[in-house]
Amino acid sequence: MLLGFTVPMVVLSVLAAGGAHAVIPSGFPPETRPDPVGFAVYSALTQLVGVLGLAAAAHYLCDLFQGRSDFHRALAAVSVALIPAWLGNVVAALPWPWGPHLALVCVAYSFVLLYGAFVVVLDMRPGNRVGHYAASLGAGALVIFAFGWQAVSLIPGAAPATRLGTTWLI
């Protein structure tokens, strides 16, 4: 599942988003955009670590929340549920106001699919579904932010030379 589906989807999403951002003008000065290659490596690694972290969190929390604990099933649930989010990564390149709003809709739909995938694939009991979902998302977010915070300074070109404002989102 990881090498046959997840990694190709992440790479396809990053390459398509990079191509879309290169073709569609953003309106921002060039010095505020990161190096395309460095940022593509950073994005792919962060997304892959995010998928693995979320799947591992869902897997390990299954014992606590009385679900079916199987990493391969958790990875399949996360990988399939994140397809709209990966599409949103590409759609975000569209000009304002359509791109960012459509990307947020895609990410929100992925969260809905993720909840359903955890219920069905990991066989979560009705009283434990929301708790497992929230705990898995929280643990997965910690992994993504911890990795992304370190990787942005370690990968050359992942951060732009000049940032607009003080916030840098992953």
C-alpha positions in Angstrom: 0.0 0.0 0.0 2.8 2.4 0.9 4.9 2.0 -2.2 2.1 1.1 -4.5 -0.4 3.8 -3.7 0.6 6.4 -1.1 4.0 7.4 -2.3 2.9 7.7 -5.9 -0.1 9.8 -4.8 2.1 12.1 -2.7 4.6 12.5 -5.5 1.9 13.1 -8.1 0.2 15.7 -5.9 3.4 17.6 -5.2 4.5 17.6 -8.9 1.1 18.7 -10.1 0.9 21.4 -7.5 4.4 22.6 -8.4 3.5 22.6 -12.0 0.2 24.5 -11.4 2.0 27.1 -9.2 4.6 27.6 -11.9 2.0 28.1 -14.6 -0.6 30.2 -12.7 0.7 33.5 -11.5 0.4 34.1 -7.8 0.7 37.8 -7.6 3.4 37.6 -4.9 7.0 38.8 -5.4 9.4 36.1 -6.6 11.6 36.4 -3.5 8.6 35.3 -1.3 8.3 32.0 -3.1 10.6 29.0 -2.0 12.8 27.2 -4.5 10.5 24.8 -6.4 12.8 21.7 -6.0 13.6 22.3 -2.3 10.0 23.0 -1.5 8.8 19.9 -3.5 11.2 17.7 -1.5 10.0 19.3 1.7 6.3 18.9 0.8 6.6 15.3 -0.3 8.6 14.3 2.8 6.2 16.2 5.1 3.1 14.7 3.5 4.6 11.2 3.6 5.6 11.6 7.3 2.1 12.9 8.0 0.4 9.9 6.4 2.7 7.5 8.3 2.3 9.4 11.6 -1.5 9.5 11.3 -1.7 5.8 10.3 0.7 4.9 13.2 -1.4 6.9 15.7 -4.6 5.4 14.5 -3.1 1.9 14.7 -1.6 2.3 18.2 -4.7 4.0 19.6 -6.9 1.2 18.4 -6.0 -0.9 21.4 -7.0 1.9 23.7 -10.3 2.6 21.9 -11.2 -1.1 21.3 -10.8 -1.1 17.5 -9.1 -3.5 15.1 -5.4 -2.8 15.5 -3.7 -3.4 12.1 -1.1 -0.9 10.7 -1.8 -1.9 7.1 -5.5 -1.3 7.5 -4.8 2.1 9.2 -2.5 3.1 6.4 -5.0 2.1 3.8 -7.7 4.1 5.6 -5.5 7.2 5.8 -4.2 6.9 2.2 -7.6 6.6 0.6 -9.2 9.3 2.8 -6.5 11.8 1.9 -7.1 11.7 -1.8 -9.3 14.9 -1.8 -6.6 16.7 0.3 -4.0 15.8 -2.2 -6.3 17.1 -4.9 -6.7 20.3 -2.8 -3.0 20.7 -2.9 -3.2 21.1 -6.6 -6.4 23.2 -6.6 -4.8 25.7 -4.2 -2.8 27.1 -7.1 -6.0 28.5 -8.6 -6.3 32.3 -8.2 -8.1 33.9 -5.3 -10.9 33.4 -4.2 -11.5 30.0 -5.8 -8.2 28.2 -5.1 -7.9 28.6 -1.4 -11.6 28.0 -0.8 -11.8 24.9 -3.0 -8.6 23.6 -1.3 -10.2 24.0 2.1 -13.3 22.2 1.0 -11.2 19.3 -0.3 -9.3 19.1 3.0 -12.6 19.2 5.0 -14.0 16.4 2.9 -10.8 14.4 3.6 -11.5 14.8 7.3 -15.0 13.5 6.8 -13.8 10.5 4.8 -11.1 9.8 7.4 -13.7 9.6 10.1 -15.7 7.1 8.1 -12.6 5.2 7.1 -11.6 4.8 10.7 -15.1 3.6 11.6 -15.3 1.0 8.8 -11.7 -0.1 8.3 -10.6 -0.1 11.9 -13.9 -1.4 13.2 -14.3 1.2 15.9 -17.1 0.8 18.4 -19.9 3.4 18.4 -18.9 4.9 21.8 -15.2 5.2 21.0 -15.3 6.6 17.4 -15.0 10.3 18.1 -12.4 9.8 20.8 -10.2 7.7 18.5 -10.6 10.1 15.7 -9.7 13.2 17.8 -6.7 11.4 19.5 -5.4 10.2 16.1 -5.7 13.6 14.5 -4.0 15.2 17.5 -1.1 12.8 17.5 -0.8 13.0 13.7 -0.7 16.8 13.9 2.1 16.7 16.5 4.2 14.4 14.3 3.6 16.6 11.2 4.4 19.9 12.9 7.5 18.4 14.7 8.9 17.0 11.4 7.9 20.0 9.3 9.4 22.5 11.8 12.8 20.8 11.6 12.7 19.9 7.9 12.0 23.4 6.7 15.4 24.6 8.1 17.3 21.4 7.1 16.2 21.2 3.4 17.9 23.8 1.2 15.4 25.9 -0.6 12.4 24.8 1.4 11.9 28.2 2.9 11.6 31.4 0.9 14.4 34.1 1.1 11.8 36.6 2.2 8.6 35.8 4.1 5.4 37.7 4.0 4.4 38.2 7.6 5.5 36.0 10.5 3.5 32.8 9.9 4.8 29.9 7.9 2.3 27.2 7.3 3.2 23.7 6.3 
